[in-house]
């Protein structure tokens, strides 16, 4: 089983039954541990909120992060063309390995919107030449993304990893006829509990069809609770991609494994 509960950095945890799901067949415990919030957030955003359709174009910011790689895979599974942004060459390679059609550097806010527009102008027709149909933003880049979104586009507000709460010129929302759509996935358990089951059914269907795979960071391993500081430093230093997982070692790990297989 995998899931979530309150607390962190312990060898054992208590979780409510409705917060637990079976580990997908053939998946490692590490990959399953990194699945819970990432996949459901991205599926909820792209399917439930944005209703992405085959043939649309999706821009995924921070594409090499946990929710980013989930979004890349889900958008591709829905039949979309994906442009992913990432800050290093290694991360841009990762997003392509996970299915992104294009990968661009987003460190310069004056440059990347123009790159997106150039890609769309060269490969799309009609209103699509102006930009993408959907923007998936867990960073806080809605304002610059307005420069490269097409008519009737949807901008998904997923989070503010950059640390700033944006102020958006609302006249641009009107002029481009676009929608800004928020997703507070954690609040679905309170306000729309029935949707959680639908979302997970959709995710497991993608996994069964081979359209969604694990995203645990594999460039380096973190074993034992004593490695938590190293893992957090790597995460804070933006050295990682996907989901960073700290594995429990020794006797506790054996207990965890036996319990998970029950």
C-alpha positions in Angstrom: 0.0 0.0 0.0 1.0 3.7 -0.4 -0.7 6.8 0.8 -0.3 9.7 3.2 -0.7 10.8 6.8 0.3 13.5 9.2 3.9 13.8 10.3 7.2 13.2 8.5 10.7 11.6 8.8 9.8 8.6 10.9 10.2 4.8 10.4 6.5 4.3 11.0 3.4 6.3 10.3 -0.4 6.1 10.9 -2.7 6.9 8.1 -6.5 6.7 7.7 -7.8 3.8 5.5 -9.3 6.0 2.9 -5.8 7.6 2.4 -4.2 4.3 1.3 -4.1 2.8 -2.2 -2.5 -0.4 -3.6 0.9 -0.2 -5.1 0.6 -0.5 -8.9 1.6 -3.9 -10.2 5.3 -4.0 -11.0 6.1 -0.7 -9.2 8.8 -0.2 -6.6 8.0 1.2 -3.1 10.1 4.2 -3.9 8.1 5.0 -7.1 4.8 4.4 -5.2 5.9 6.7 -2.4 6.4 9.5 -4.9 3.0 9.0 -6.6 0.5 10.2 -4.1 0.3 14.0 -4.3 2.1 14.5 -7.6 -0.1 12.4 -9.9 -3.4 13.4 -8.3 -2.6 17.1 -8.4 -1.7 17.0 -12.1 -4.6 14.7 -13.1 -7.0 16.9 -11.2 -5.7 20.0 -12.9 -5.4 18.8 -16.5 -8.5 16.6 -16.6 -10.9 17.9 -14.0 -10.2 21.6 -14.2 -8.7 22.2 -17.7 -10.4 19.4 -19.6 -7.4 19.0 -21.9 -8.4 17.6 -25.3 -6.4 15.6 -27.9 -4.6 18.0 -30.2 -4.2 20.8 -27.7 -0.9 22.2 -26.7 0.2 22.3 -23.0 3.0 24.3 -21.4 4.3 22.7 -18.2 6.4 24.9 -16.0 9.1 23.3 -13.8 8.5 20.2 -15.9 11.3 18.2 -14.2 9.7 18.5 -10.7 7.4 16.0 -9.1 4.1 17.5 -10.2 5.7 18.7 -13.5 6.8 15.2 -14.6 3.3 13.9 -13.7 1.8 16.7 -15.8 4.0 16.0 -18.7 3.0 12.3 -18.8 -0.7 13.0 -18.2 -0.9 15.7 -20.9 0.8 13.3 -23.4 -1.6 10.5 -22.5 -4.5 12.9 -23.2 -3.1 13.4 -26.7 -1.6 16.9 -26.2 1.7 18.3 -27.5 3.8 19.3 -24.5 6.3 22.1 -24.1 8.1 21.8 -20.7 10.3 24.4 -19.0 13.3 23.5 -16.9 16.3 25.3 -15.5 19.2 23.0 -16.4 20.3 20.9 -19.4 20.0 17.7 -17.3 16.4 18.6 -16.3 15.5 19.4 -19.9 16.8 16.0 -20.9 14.6 14.4 -18.1 11.4 16.1 -19.3 12.1 14.8 -22.8 12.8 11.3 -21.5 9.3 11.5 -19.9 7.6 12.5 -23.1 7.8 16.2 -23.5 7.9 17.3 -27.2 9.9 20.4 -26.5 12.1 21.6 -23.6 13.1 25.2 -23.0 15.1 27.1 -20.4 12.9 29.3 -18.3 15.5 31.3 -16.3 15.1 34.4 -18.4 11.5 35.6 -18.3 12.1 37.9 -21.3 13.3 35.0 -23.5 11.2 31.9 -22.8 7.8 33.3 -23.7 9.2 34.3 -27.1 10.6 30.7 -27.6 7.2 29.3 -26.8 5.6 31.6 -29.4 8.2 30.7 -32.0 7.5 27.0 -31.5 3.8 27.5 -31.8 4.0 29.8 -34.8 6.1 27.3 -36.6 4.0 24.2 -35.8 0.4 25.3 -35.2 -2.4 26.8 -37.3 -5.1 29.4 -36.8 -5.3 30.9 -33.3 -2.8 28.3 -32.1 0.0 30.2 -33.8 -0.1 32.7 -30.9 0.7 30.2 -28.2 -0.4 27.2 -26.1 -3.9 26.2 -25.1 -3.1 25.3 -21.5 -0.5 26.5 -19.0 0.3 24.3 -16.0 2.0 26.5 -13.4 3.3 25.3 -10.0 5.9 28.1 -9.8 4.2 31.5 -10.0 4.6 32.3 -13.7 1.1 33.1 -14.8 1.9 36.7 -15.7 4.7 36.0 -18.2 2.7 33.0 -19.5 0.0 35.4 -20.6 2.4 36.4 -23.4 2.3 33.0 -25.0 -1.2 31.7 -24.5 -3.7 31.3 -27.4 -7.2 32.6 -27.6 -9.6 30.7 -25.2 -6.6 29.4 -23.3 -6.6 28.1 -19.7 -4.0 29.0 -17.1 -3.8 26.6 -14.2 -2.6 28.0 -10.9 -1.1 25.0 -9.1 1.3 26.7 -6.6 3.9 29.4 -5.9 7.2 27.5 -5.6 9.1 30.7 -6.5 7.8 32.3 -3.4 5.9 35.2 -4.8 2.1 35.7 -5.1 1.6 37.2 -8.5 -0.4 40.2 -9.5 -1.9 39.8 -13.0 -3.1 42.6 -15.3 -6.7 41.6 -15.7 -7.2 43.5 -19.0 -5.0 40.8 -20.6 -7.3 38.1 -19.4 -10.2 39.9 -21.2 -8.3 40.7 -24.3 -7.1 37.2 -24.9 -10.4 35.6 -23.8 -8.6 33.3 -21.4 -9.5 31.7 -18.1 -7.3 31.5 -14.9 -8.2 28.3 -13.1 -7.1 27.4 -9.6 -6.6 23.9 -8.2 -6.5 23.3 -4.4 -6.2 19.5 -4.5 -5.8 19.2 -0.8 -9.2 20.7 -0.2 -11.0 18.1 -2.4 -11.2 15.8 0.7 -13.4 18.5 2.3 -15.4 20.0 -0.5 -15.5 17.4 -3.3 -14.5 14.0 -1.8 -16.2 12.0 -4.5 -13.9 13.4 -7.2 -10.8 11.9 -5.5 -11.9 8.3 -6.4 -12.5 9.4 -10.0 -9.1 10.9 -10.3 -7.3 7.9 -8.9 -9.3 5.6 -11.2 -8.0 7.7 -14.1 -4.4 7.5 -12.9 -4.5 3.8 -12.4 -5.9 3.4 -15.8 -3.0 5.3 -17.3 -0.6 3.2 -15.4 -2.2 0.0 -16.6 -2.0 1.2 -20.2 1.7 2.0 -19.8 1.2 5.7 -20.2 2.4 6.8 -16.7 5.5 5.6 -15.0 7.3 6.2 -11.7 9.2 9.5 -11.1 11.5 8.9 -8.2 14.8 10.6 -8.4 17.5 8.1 -9.3 20.7 10.1 -9.9 21.4 9.7 -6.2 19.9 7.5 -3.4 19.0 8.6 0.2 18.9 5.7 2.7 18.1 6.1 6.3 16.6 9.0 8.3 20.2 10.3 8.8 20.2 11.1 5.0 17.2 13.5 5.3 19.4 16.6 5.6 21.3 15.6 2.5 18.0 15.0 0.6 16.6 18.4 1.7 19.8 20.2 0.8 19.8 18.6 -2.7 16.1 19.5 -3.1 16.7 23.1 -1.9 19.7 23.4 -4.2 17.6 22.4 -7.2 19.9 19.5 -7.9 17.1 16.9 -8.2 14.2 16.0 -10.5 11.0 14.1 -10.0 10.3 13.0 -6.4 13.1 12.7 -3.9 12.4 9.6 -1.7 14.3 8.7 1.5 14.2 4.9 2.0 14.0 3.4 5.5 16.8 0.9 6.0 17.6 -2.1 8.2 15.1 -3.9 10.3 12.4 -1.2 9.9 12.6 -1.5 6.2 11.9 -5.3 6.4 8.9 -4.6 8.5 7.7 -2.0 6.1 8.1 -4.3 3.2 6.2 -7.2 4.8 3.4 -4.8 5.8 3.2 -3.3 2.4 2.8 -6.7 0.7 -0.1 -7.8 2.9 
